[in-house]
Amino acid sequence: MMLGSQKNRTGLRAGALLAVSALALTACGNDGGDGGSATEGGDGAESYSIGVSQFLSHPSLDAARAGFEERIEESGLDITLDVQNAQGDQATANTIAGSFASGDHDLVLAIATPSAQTAAQAITDIPVLFTAVTDPVSANLVESNEAPGGNVTGTSDANPVLEQLTLLTELDPEAQTVGIVYSSGEVNSEVQVEWAKEAAEELGLEIVEATVSNSSEVQQAANSLSDVDALYVPTDNAVVSALETLIGVAQDRQIPLIPAEGDSVERGGVATYGLSYDQLGAQTADMALRILTEGADPATMPVETQTEPELYVNPAAAEAMGVEIPQSMIDEADHVVGQE
C-alpha cells in the first residue's frame, strides 16, 4: 500500500458526520472552481470536506468506509466527512450525487459501482474517488486503469476468480456445475460472471446463471438452480446483502458455497481468497490525502488494487454444508473462522 505524505496539521475534527439518511442531504453553494473549496480553520490550518456516497450497507462496503474514515482521522488533518447511504436505491444515489455536485466538498468518495457511476456522471469539477468497484473500465469510470484521464480514479476490488473456483475443485473434486446468482443490471457482476466462465472452462466446470433485479428475488433465483453442485457468490451488492438466503440453500442441499470476499466467509461461506475491504478503504484514503494535500491529479493516478489476497476458511460452515476442508487448506489459511 502506498502511503501519501501528510502535512502536519492541527485541529483534528474528531469523528465523521455520519448522516446515514439520504433524505437529510444538505446542499451548499459551489464556487465552481476546480479542486473544491478548502478553507482555513480558526487557527490558520486548512480544513477540508469530503462527501461519501455509499450505495448500501453490507459488511464489505461498511468495512471499506470504516477503513477510509479511520485513515482520514489518523491523518491529523481537519477533515469533515459527510456520509450518505442510498440503502440500495438508485434514485436516492442520484439525489446524493446531485447534492454533492452542487455542494462545496473538496472531494467525493463513492463506495460500490452504482454510486461510483452516478457520482462520476454528476460531478465533474472536483475529484471523485471510488472503492469496491470491480472493473472501472467496463463501468465507464476511467479511460484505463493506468491512466484514468479525468477527475475520477480510485481502488478496485477485482477478485481472483480462478483461484476462488480452484478452491472448489479441492473441496469437491467431483463437482461439475456451479450456480451463480447475480444482478442483471450491475456491470460489476456481469464482468465477474464472464471471469467465472473463463475460469470454469479452464477447470472443467460449467457455470449455470440466475439473475435478479433486487435482493428480494435471491431466494427464487437460488431455487431455480436446483441441479448445481456448488454455489459461487460474486461481489454483487444485492446478492451479498441477502447472503444468508444462499447459505440456507447450500446447507439444505449439502453443497459448498464459495463467496468472492472474506467477510462472506465469516458470515457462513466455506472458503475464498479475499481482499481486506478495510485495507482497501484505507488505501483509497491515502489517495484522497495525496489529492488534497499534494495536489495529485486523478487523471494521472492509476487505479490501485490489492495484489495479495488472503485465504479465508470456515470449518463450521463447511460441516453445515456437508463439506470437509482439507487440513492442508486449513494450515495454509490466513484466516480460520472460529479460531481467531
Salt bridges, closest charged atoms under 4 A:
GLU46 OE1 - ARG9 NH2 3.98
ASP62 OD1 - ARG65 NH1 3.57
GLU69 OE2 - ARG65 NE 3.29
GLU74 OE1 - ARG71 NE 3.26
ASP78 OD1 - ARG13 NH2 3.38
ASP82 OD2 - HIS105 NE2 3.47
GLU194 OE2 - LYS197 NZ 3.63
GLU209 OE2 - LYS197 NZ 2.67
GLU244 OE1 - ARG267 NH2 2.84
ASP286 OD2 - ARG71 NH1 2.82
GLU304 OE2 - ARG290 NH2 2.94
GLU310 OE1 - HIS335 NE2 2.47
GLU340 OE2 - HIS335 ND1 2.82
